[in-house]
Amino acid sequence: TQPSLNVSEFAQWSINGSNLLDVELIALGTDKASYKLTSTSNINGVVIVSATYDGITTSALISIE
């Protein structure tokens, strides 16, 4: 069995300059690490959250309503 890999310390996270969210990495260096996103206001909008690790980028589109 291969141990789980925590990439929270090595991945580069981005909300692409948006001011709609506050972000925080939680439990760095553990297998329970997460990226916490919190809306900053009651403004509607769209945010693209991206993570890059080992040359691979993945993104998610988040709609705030």
PyMOL commands that place a pseudoatom at each C-alpha (Angstrom):
pseudoatom trace, name=CA, resn=THR, resi=1, chain=A, elem=C, hetatm=0, pos=[0.000, 0.000, 0.000]
pseudoatom trace, name=CA, resn=GLN, resi=2, chain=A, elem=C, hetatm=0, pos=[1.366, 3.363, -1.017]
pseudoatom trace, name=CA, resn=PRO, resi=3, chain=A, elem=C, hetatm=0, pos=[1.021, 6.135, 1.597]
pseudoatom trace, name=CA, resn=SER, resi=4, chain=A, elem=C, hetatm=0, pos=[-1.111, 9.138, 0.695]
pseudoatom trace, name=CA, resn=LEU, resi=5, chain=A, elem=C, hetatm=0, pos=[0.797, 12.110, -0.675]
pseudoatom trace, name=CA, resn=ASN, resi=6, chain=A, elem=C, hetatm=0, pos=[0.149, 15.556, 0.703]
pseudoatom trace, name=CA, resn=VAL, resi=7, chain=A, elem=C, hetatm=0, pos=[0.890, 18.213, -1.905]
pseudoatom trace, name=CA, resn=SER, resi=8, chain=A, elem=C, hetatm=0, pos=[-0.344, 21.203, 0.104]
pseudoatom trace, name=CA, resn=GLU, resi=9, chain=A, elem=C, hetatm=0, pos=[3.232, 22.366, 0.654]
pseudoatom trace, name=CA, resn=PHE, resi=10, chain=A, elem=C, hetatm=0, pos=[4.305, 21.913, -2.963]
pseudoatom trace, name=CA, resn=ALA, resi=11, chain=A, elem=C, hetatm=0, pos=[1.234, 22.809, -5.028]
pseudoatom trace, name=CA, resn=GLN, resi=12, chain=A, elem=C, hetatm=0, pos=[0.695, 26.367, -6.156]
pseudoatom trace, name=CA, resn=TRP, resi=13, chain=A, elem=C, hetatm=0, pos=[-2.876, 27.529, -5.538]
pseudoatom trace, name=CA, resn=SER, resi=14, chain=A, elem=C, hetatm=0, pos=[-4.575, 30.488, -7.189]
pseudoatom trace, name=CA, resn=ILE, resi=15, chain=A, elem=C, hetatm=0, pos=[-7.945, 32.244, -7.205]
pseudoatom trace, name=CA, resn=ASN, resi=16, chain=A, elem=C, hetatm=0, pos=[-6.810, 34.204, -10.263]
pseudoatom trace, name=CA, resn=GLY, resi=17, chain=A, elem=C, hetatm=0, pos=[-6.833, 37.632, -8.631]
pseudoatom trace, name=CA, resn=SER, resi=18, chain=A, elem=C, hetatm=0, pos=[-10.422, 37.436, -7.395]
pseudoatom trace, name=CA, resn=ASN, resi=19, chain=A, elem=C, hetatm=0, pos=[-11.440, 39.437, -4.345]
pseudoatom trace, name=CA, resn=LEU, resi=20, chain=A, elem=C, hetatm=0, pos=[-14.649, 37.416, -3.879]
pseudoatom trace, name=CA, resn=LEU, resi=21, chain=A, elem=C, hetatm=0, pos=[-12.972, 34.796, -1.681]
pseudoatom trace, name=CA, resn=ASP, resi=22, chain=A, elem=C, hetatm=0, pos=[-10.678, 34.527, 1.303]
pseudoatom trace, name=CA, resn=VAL, resi=23, chain=A, elem=C, hetatm=0, pos=[-8.503, 31.424, 1.132]
pseudoatom trace, name=CA, resn=GLU, resi=24, chain=A, elem=C, hetatm=0, pos=[-6.584, 29.436, 3.709]
pseudoatom trace, name=CA, resn=LEU, resi=25, chain=A, elem=C, hetatm=0, pos=[-4.591, 26.214, 3.607]
pseudoatom trace, name=CA, resn=ILE, resi=26, chain=A, elem=C, hetatm=0, pos=[-5.622, 24.046, 6.563]
pseudoatom trace, name=CA, resn=ALA, resi=27, chain=A, elem=C, hetatm=0, pos=[-3.587, 21.255, 8.246]
pseudoatom trace, name=CA, resn=LEU, resi=28, chain=A, elem=C, hetatm=0, pos=[-0.496, 21.657, 6.056]
pseudoatom trace, name=CA, resn=GLY, resi=29, chain=A, elem=C, hetatm=0, pos=[1.778, 18.648, 5.820]
pseudoatom trace, name=CA, resn=THR, resi=30, chain=A, elem=C, hetatm=0, pos=[-0.867, 16.125, 6.847]
pseudoatom trace, name=CA, resn=ASP, resi=31, chain=A, elem=C, hetatm=0, pos=[-3.124, 13.721, 4.996]
pseudoatom trace, name=CA, resn=LYS, resi=32, chain=A, elem=C, hetatm=0, pos=[-6.076, 15.907, 6.097]
pseudoatom trace, name=CA, resn=ALA, resi=33, chain=A, elem=C, hetatm=0, pos=[-4.865, 19.082, 4.333]
pseudoatom trace, name=CA, resn=SER, resi=34, chain=A, elem=C, hetatm=0, pos=[-7.490, 21.210, 2.620]
pseudoatom trace, name=CA, resn=TYR, resi=35, chain=A, elem=C, hetatm=0, pos=[-7.923, 24.543, 0.889]
pseudoatom trace, name=CA, resn=LYS, resi=36, chain=A, elem=C, hetatm=0, pos=[-10.663, 26.525, 2.652]
pseudoatom trace, name=CA, resn=LEU, resi=37, chain=A, elem=C, hetatm=0, pos=[-12.591, 29.050, 0.546]
pseudoatom trace, name=CA, resn=THR, resi=38, chain=A, elem=C, hetatm=0, pos=[-14.845, 31.624, 2.199]
pseudoatom trace, name=CA, resn=SER, resi=39, chain=A, elem=C, hetatm=0, pos=[-16.967, 34.224, 0.419]
pseudoatom trace, name=CA, resn=THR, resi=40, chain=A, elem=C, hetatm=0, pos=[-15.921, 37.765, 1.372]
pseudoatom trace, name=CA, resn=SER, resi=41, chain=A, elem=C, hetatm=0, pos=[-19.314, 39.396, 0.808]
pseudoatom trace, name=CA, resn=ASN, resi=42, chain=A, elem=C, hetatm=0, pos=[-22.818, 38.931, -0.584]
pseudoatom trace, name=CA, resn=ILE, resi=43, chain=A, elem=C, hetatm=0, pos=[-21.704, 39.839, -4.099]
pseudoatom trace, name=CA, resn=ASN, resi=44, chain=A, elem=C, hetatm=0, pos=[-22.495, 37.375, -6.901]
pseudoatom trace, name=CA, resn=GLY, resi=45, chain=A, elem=C, hetatm=0, pos=[-19.692, 36.326, -9.194]
pseudoatom trace, name=CA, resn=VAL, resi=46, chain=A, elem=C, hetatm=0, pos=[-17.532, 33.576, -10.621]
pseudoatom trace, name=CA, resn=VAL, resi=47, chain=A, elem=C, hetatm=0, pos=[-14.105, 32.492, -9.400]
pseudoatom trace, name=CA, resn=ILE, resi=48, chain=A, elem=C, hetatm=0, pos=[-11.664, 30.090, -11.053]
pseudoatom trace, name=CA, resn=VAL, resi=49, chain=A, elem=C, hetatm=0, pos=[-9.658, 28.148, -8.479]
pseudoatom trace, name=CA, resn=SER, resi=50, chain=A, elem=C, hetatm=0, pos=[-6.504, 26.505, -9.841]
pseudoatom trace, name=CA, resn=ALA, resi=51, chain=A, elem=C, hetatm=0, pos=[-3.883, 24.194, -8.400]
pseudoatom trace, name=CA, resn=THR, resi=52, chain=A, elem=C, hetatm=0, pos=[-0.605, 23.372, -10.114]
pseudoatom trace, name=CA, resn=TYR, resi=53, chain=A, elem=C, hetatm=0, pos=[1.590, 20.455, -9.046]
pseudoatom trace, name=CA, resn=ASP, resi=54, chain=A, elem=C, hetatm=0, pos=[4.415, 18.781, -10.916]
pseudoatom trace, name=CA, resn=GLY, resi=55, chain=A, elem=C, hetatm=0, pos=[3.609, 20.751, -14.081]
pseudoatom trace, name=CA, resn=ILE, resi=56, chain=A, elem=C, hetatm=0, pos=[-0.053, 19.714, -14.115]
pseudoatom trace, name=CA, resn=THR, resi=57, chain=A, elem=C, hetatm=0, pos=[-2.780, 22.314, -13.552]
pseudoatom trace, name=CA, resn=THR, resi=58, chain=A, elem=C, hetatm=0, pos=[-6.354, 21.570, -12.605]
pseudoatom trace, name=CA, resn=SER, resi=59, chain=A, elem=C, hetatm=0, pos=[-9.083, 24.173, -12.236]
pseudoatom trace, name=CA, resn=ALA, resi=60, chain=A, elem=C, hetatm=0, pos=[-12.610, 24.486, -10.865]
pseudoatom trace, name=CA, resn=LEU, resi=61, chain=A, elem=C, hetatm=0, pos=[-15.156, 27.163, -11.661]
pseudoatom trace, name=CA, resn=ILE, resi=62, chain=A, elem=C, hetatm=0, pos=[-17.055, 28.335, -8.573]
pseudoatom trace, name=CA, resn=SER, resi=63, chain=A, elem=C, hetatm=0, pos=[-20.238, 30.373, -8.959]
pseudoatom trace, name=CA, resn=ILE, resi=64, chain=A, elem=C, hetatm=0, pos=[-21.164, 32.541, -5.979]
pseudoatom trace, name=CA, resn=GLU, resi=65, chain=A, elem=C, hetatm=0, pos=[-24.873, 33.356, -5.888]
for i in range(1, 65): cmd.bond("trace and resi %d" % i, "trace and resi %d" % (i + 1))
show_as sticks, trace
zoom trace
